[in-house]
């Protein structure tokens, strides 16, 4: 019965969001209360459970997510992202233009959230395609692949950051392993898949697209933007700091040398929240003060970034509430009982649950959080690497984006595609990212 109740809850969520056009956060709270009642939770515990779910999820996320949004906004507003993209385009040349777009999108995707990266890069892709007289989709697919992979696998993006906290995984380890699986996944889902898509849906590569809905984009003269090196360094600094912290910790575990104050300091700097704060302070200087931009203007960019992620934070909190109801209502334990003694890997199970929820709900982050509520009770029974379970959940939460996902409609409208063409390009692309992500995680699990 518990799984039937969850299925009805998911269906009710779909009806509220898609049928009644109700806000996702409100819908999640309503469904959380309904599912809690159906699971027989005492009435006086329901609100407390929902508050615990929201607080527990946002407690470890808000700092990293908020600082990350500000960092990305400063890089975008200063012209740093444009400098990265255009420099790589010129360096790679016309012949290797796809690889230039992949490299630029990956670097920018680490610093910027998916939607922000898409809005920022699409006008650049359109400008390059006009200049070189090539299909916008020929560049658009590799761009979307790189942005999607960073969104699904790499902190400080909401999905992997949230799930790391829920599973108790080391966020630096998630980042390190995330990079290992991200690079081959981007190459397969980007340039390689573009060749296949061109054969199966050639008509989609003749479309001219439409970015009028993006409004007038701020375009910088290249000489007015920060240097390429400092732009890449600023965008990648949180990754560098977290990777150093994780590498030192892994070396210490492997080689067994004694702890000391230097190692403690490196771990402190490599912590996700500290890394993001240091990176933001560096960005305030490199992207702002060093270029004679007044501190007031820099802080306005930071404020705008936070106002833009307010609703996203609430939706993530709502997902956390639903997850907590599933745990406290006993659904997670019920799932753990079903799979007790099974040879099925928690990595595979987390991917499967996340994939089913993603197809049903549309939101990758909500699917990942709901998966956590079902998988957490299983993790105590196994010695599986938690960072790999995080990445498997992230991979599952990306699969088969379709009509209930905002990304589907953004891709369709910007590139001027029909529904059939969007399914054949965007939906297949997201599925390739998901399946390749799982495959590389399973390969990695044989080693770590």
C-alpha positions in Angstrom: 0.0 0.0 0.0 2.7 2.6 0.8 3.9 2.5 -2.8 0.4 2.9 -4.2 -0.1 6.0 -2.0 3.2 7.4 -3.3 2.0 6.7 -6.9 -1.3 8.5 -6.2 0.6 11.4 -4.6 2.8 11.7 -7.8 -0.3 11.6 -10.0 -2.0 14.3 -7.8 1.2 16.4 -8.1 1.0 16.1 -11.9 -2.7 17.1 -11.9 -2.1 20.1 -9.7 0.9 21.4 -11.6 -0.2 20.6 -15.2 -4.0 20.4 -14.9 -4.7 23.2 -12.5 -1.6 25.2 -13.3 -0.9 25.5 -9.5 2.6 26.8 -8.4 5.0 23.8 -7.9 5.9 24.7 -4.3 2.2 25.0 -3.3 1.5 21.7 -5.1 4.3 19.9 -3.3 3.1 21.1 0.2 -0.5 20.0 -0.6 0.6 16.6 -1.8 3.0 16.2 1.2 0.1 16.8 3.6 -2.2 14.4 1.6 0.4 11.6 1.4 1.2 12.0 5.1 -2.5 11.6 6.0 -2.9 8.6 3.7 0.2 7.0 5.2 -1.5 7.3 8.7 1.0 9.8 10.2 -0.3 11.4 13.4 -1.9 14.8 12.5 0.2 16.6 15.1 3.4 15.4 13.5 2.7 16.3 9.8 3.5 20.0 10.0 6.6 19.3 12.1 7.8 16.7 9.5 7.2 19.2 6.6 9.1 21.9 8.4 12.0 19.5 9.2 12.1 18.5 5.5 12.2 22.1 4.3 14.7 23.2 6.9 17.0 20.1 6.6 17.1 20.4 2.8 17.7 24.2 2.6 20.0 24.3 5.6 23.0 22.9 3.7 21.9 24.1 0.3 21.0 27.7 0.7 24.5 28.9 1.4 26.2 27.1 -1.6 23.2 27.7 -3.9 23.0 31.4 -3.0 26.7 32.1 -3.2 26.9 30.2 -6.5 24.1 32.2 -8.0 25.9 35.5 -7.1 29.2 34.2 -8.5 27.5 33.2 -11.8 25.7 36.5 -12.1 29.0 38.5 -11.6 30.7 36.5 -14.3 27.8 37.0 -16.7 27.3 40.7 -16.0 31.0 41.6 -16.3 31.2 39.9 -19.8 33.5 37.2 -18.4 31.2 34.4 -19.8 31.2 36.1 -23.2 35.0 36.4 -23.1 35.3 32.7 -22.4 33.0 31.7 -25.2 34.4 34.0 -27.9 38.1 33.3 -27.0 37.5 29.5 -27.3 35.7 30.0 -30.6 38.6 31.9 -32.0 41.2 29.5 -30.6 39.5 26.3 -31.9 38.7 27.8 -35.3 35.9 27.2 -37.7 36.8 23.5 -38.3 36.5 22.6 -34.6 33.7 25.0 -33.8 31.6 22.3 -32.0 34.5 21.5 -29.6 34.8 25.2 -28.9 31.1 25.4 -28.0 31.4 22.3 -25.8 34.5 23.6 -23.9 32.9 27.1 -23.4 29.5 25.6 -22.3 31.2 23.3 -19.9 33.3 26.0 -18.2 30.3 28.4 -18.1 28.0 25.6 -17.0 30.1 24.9 -13.9 29.6 28.5 -12.7 26.0 29.2 -14.0 22.8 27.4 -13.4 21.2 25.6 -16.4 18.6 28.2 -17.4 21.0 31.1 -16.9 23.7 29.3 -19.0 21.2 28.6 -21.7 19.9 32.2 -21.9 23.5 33.5 -21.9 24.9 31.1 -24.5 22.1 30.8 -27.0 22.6 34.4 -28.5 26.3 33.6 -28.8 25.5 30.3 -30.6 23.1 32.2 -32.9 25.7 34.8 -33.7 28.4 32.2 -34.5 26.0 30.2 -36.7 25.1 33.3 -38.7 28.8 34.3 -39.1 29.9 30.8 -40.2 26.6 30.0 -42.0 26.1 26.7 -40.2 23.0 25.2 -38.4 22.1 26.6 -35.0 21.3 23.1 -33.9 24.7 21.8 -34.9 26.1 24.0 -32.1 23.0 24.0 -29.9 23.1 20.2 -29.2 26.7 20.2 -27.9 25.9 23.4 -25.8 22.8 21.8 -24.3 24.7 18.6 -23.5 27.5 20.4 -21.7 25.0 22.5 -19.7 22.8 19.5 -18.8 25.8 17.4 -17.6 27.1 20.1 -15.3 23.6 20.7 -14.0 23.1 17.0 -13.2 26.5 15.9 -11.9 28.5 18.8 -10.5 28.1 20.9 -7.4 27.3 23.7 -6.7 24.3 22.9 -8.9 21.1 22.3 -6.9 20.5 18.6 -7.7 24.0 17.1 -6.8 24.4 19.6 -3.9 21.0 18.7 -2.4 21.5 14.9 -2.8 25.0 15.0 -1.4 23.6 16.5 1.8 20.7 14.1 2.0 22.9 11.0 1.5 25.7 12.4 3.7 28.2 12.1 0.8 31.4 14.2 0.6 30.6 17.0 -1.8 34.2 17.3 -3.0 34.2 13.5 -3.8 31.0 14.0 -5.8 32.7 16.8 -7.7 35.8 14.8 -8.4 33.9 11.7 -9.6 31.4 14.0 -11.3 34.2 15.4 -13.5 35.4 11.9 -14.4 32.0 10.9 -15.7 31.0 14.3 -17.1 33.7 14.6 -19.8 33.0 11.3 -21.7 29.3 11.9 -21.3 29.4 15.3 -22.8 31.5 14.0 -25.8 28.9 11.3 -26.5 25.8 13.3 -25.9 27.2 16.4 -27.7 29.3 16.1 -30.9 28.8 12.4 -31.4 25.0 12.5 -31.0 24.8 15.6 -33.3 26.0 13.4 -36.2 23.3 10.8 -35.5 20.6 13.4 -35.1 21.5 15.0 -38.4 20.8 11.6 -40.1 17.5 10.9 -38.3 16.0 14.4 -38.3 17.8 16.4 -41.0 14.9 18.9 -41.3 15.6 20.2 -37.7 19.1 21.3 -38.8 17.6 23.7 -41.3 15.6 25.7 -38.8 16.5 29.3 -38.1 15.2 29.5 -34.5 13.8 32.5 -32.6 15.3 34.2 -29.6 13.1 37.3 -29.6 11.6 36.1 -26.2 15.0 36.5 -24.6 14.7 40.3 -25.1 17.7 42.5 -25.9 20.9 40.8 -24.7 23.8 42.7 -23.3 26.6 42.3 -25.8 30.1 43.5 -24.8 32.9 44.7 -27.0 35.6 42.1 -26.4 38.1 44.7 -25.2 35.6 45.8 -22.5 35.5 42.3 -20.9 37.8 40.7 -18.3 40.8 38.7 -19.7 40.2 35.0 -20.7 42.6 33.6 -18.1 41.1 35.5 -15.2 37.5 34.7 -16.4 38.2 31.0 -16.5 40.0 31.1 -13.2 37.1 32.9 -11.5 34.5 30.5 -12.9 36.5 27.4 -12.0 37.9 28.6 -8.6 35.2 26.8 -6.4 35.9 23.6 -8.4 39.7 24.0 -7.9 39.3 24.6 -4.1 36.9 21.7 -3.6 39.0 19.4 -5.7 42.2 20.2 -3.7 40.4 19.6 -0.4 39.0 16.3 -1.6 42.3 15.1 -3.1 44.2 15.8 0.2 41.5 14.0 2.2 41.6 10.9 -0.2 45.4 10.9 0.0 45.3 11.0 3.8 42.9 8.1 3.9 44.9 6.1 1.4 48.4 6.8 2.8 47.3 7.0 6.4 49.4 10.0 7.4 48.6 11.8 10.7 46.2 14.8 10.8 47.6 18.3 11.5 46.6 21.9 11.4 47.7 22.4 7.8 45.4 19.6 6.6 42.6 20.9 8.7 43.0 24.3 7.1 43.0 22.8 3.6 39.8 20.8 4.4 38.2 24.0 5.7 39.0 25.9 2.5 37.9 22.9 0.4 34.5 22.8 2.1 31.7 23.6 -0.4 30.4 26.7 1.5 33.9 28.1 2.2 35.0 27.5 -1.4 32.0 29.3 -2.7 32.5 32.3 -0.3 36.2 32.6 -1.2 35.3 32.4 -5.0 32.6 35.0 -4.7 35.0 37.4 -2.9 37.6 36.8 -5.6 34.9 37.4 -8.3 33.9 40.7 -6.6 37.5 41.8 -7.2 38.3 40.2 -10.6 35.0 40.8 -12.3 34.2 44.1 -10.5 36.6 46.2 -8.5 39.6 45.5 -10.6 37.7 46.8 -13.6 36.7 50.0 -11.8 33.1 48.9 -11.4 31.5 50.5 -8.3 30.8 48.2 -5.3 27.1 49.4 -5.4 26.7 48.0 -9.0 28.4 44.8 -8.0 26.1 44.3 -5.1 23.1 45.1 -7.3 24.1 42.1 -9.5 24.3 39.9 -6.3 20.9 41.0 -5.2 19.4 40.3 -8.6 20.9 36.8 -8.6 19.2 36.0 -5.2 15.8 37.4 -6.2 15.9 35.1 -9.3 16.5 31.9 -7.3 13.9 32.6 -4.6 11.2 30.5 -6.1 13.7 27.7 -7.0 14.7 27.5 -3.3 11.1 27.2 -2.2 10.5 24.4 -4.8 13.6 22.6 -3.6 12.3 23.1 0.0 8.9 21.6 -1.0 10.7 18.6 -2.5 12.6 18.2 0.8 9.2 18.3 2.6 7.8 15.5 0.4 11.0 13.5 0.9 10.7 13.8 4.7 7.1 12.6 4.6 8.2 9.5 2.7 10.9 8.8 5.3 8.8 9.5 8.4 5.8 7.9 6.9 7.7 4.6 6.6 7.8 4.4 2.7 11.6 4.4 2.7 11.7 1.5 5.2 9.0 -0.3 3.1 11.2 0.0 0.0 14.2 -1.2 2.0 12.2 -4.2 3.1 11.2 -5.1 -0.4 14.9 -5.0 -1.6 16.3 -6.6 1.5 18.7 -9.3 0.5 18.5 -8.4 -3.2 21.6 -8.4 -5.3 20.4 -5.2 -7.0 23.0 -2.4 -6.5 21.8 0.8 -4.6 23.4 2.7 -7.5 21.1 1.0 -10.1 18.1 1.3 -7.8 18.6 5.0 -7.1 18.9 5.6 -10.9 15.7 3.6 -11.7 13.6 5.4 -9.0 14.9 8.8 -10.1 14.3 8.0 -13.7 10.6 7.0 -13.1 10.0 10.1 -11.0 11.7 12.4 -13.5 9.5 11.1 -16.3 6.4 11.5 -14.1 7.2 14.9 -12.5 9.4 16.8 -15.0 11.6 18.5 -12.4 15.0 16.9 -12.1 15.6 18.4 -8.6 12.2 17.2 -7.2 12.7 13.8 -8.7 16.2 13.5 -7.1 14.9 14.7 -3.7 11.9 12.2 -3.7 14.4 9.4 -4.7 16.5 10.3 -1.6 13.4 9.7 0.6 13.1 6.2 -0.8 16.8 5.3 -1.0 18.2 6.6 2.3 17.0 3.6 4.4 18.7 1.3 1.9 22.1 2.9 2.4 22.6 1.6 5.9 22.6 -2.0 4.6 25.5 -1.5 2.2 29.0 -0.1 2.0 28.4 1.5 -1.4 30.3 4.7 -2.2 27.8 7.5 -1.4 29.2 9.9 -3.9 28.4 7.3 -6.7 24.8 7.0 -5.4 24.5 10.8 -5.6 25.8 10.7 -9.3 23.5 7.8 -10.2 20.5 9.7 -8.7 21.5 12.8 -10.6 21.8 10.7 -13.8 18.4 9.2 -13.4 16.8 12.6 -12.7 17.9 13.8 -16.1 16.3 11.1 -18.3 13.7 11.6 -21.0 12.8 15.3 -20.6 9.4 15.9 -22.2 6.4 18.1 -22.1 6.3 18.4 -18.3 9.8 19.9 -18.1 10.5 23.6 -18.7 13.8 22.7 -20.5 11.9 20.9 -23.2 9.9 24.0 -24.1 12.9 26.3 -23.9 14.8 24.2 -26.3 11.8 23.8 -28.7 11.0 27.5 -28.9 14.6 28.9 -29.1 15.6 26.5 -31.9 12.2 26.7 -33.7 11.6 22.9 -33.6 8.4 20.9 -34.0 7.3 18.6 -31.2 8.5 15.6 -33.0 11.9 17.2 -33.7 12.2 18.3 -30.0 11.6 14.7 -28.9 14.2 13.4 -31.4 16.8 15.9 -30.3 16.4 17.3 -26.8 14.6 14.3 -25.2 17.0 11.8 -26.8 20.0 14.0 -25.7 18.8 14.0 -22.1 18.3 10.2 -22.2 21.8 9.7 -23.6 23.2 11.9 -20.7 21.3 9.8 -18.2 22.2 6.4 -19.5 25.9 7.3 -20.1 26.1 8.8 -16.7 24.8 5.5 -15.1 27.2 3.5 -17.3 30.3 5.5 -16.2 29.2 5.5 -12.6 28.9 1.7 -12.6 32.4 1.5 -14.2 33.7 3.8 -11.6 32.2 1.7 -8.8 34.5 -1.2 -9.9 37.5 1.0 -9.0 36.5 3.1 -6.0 
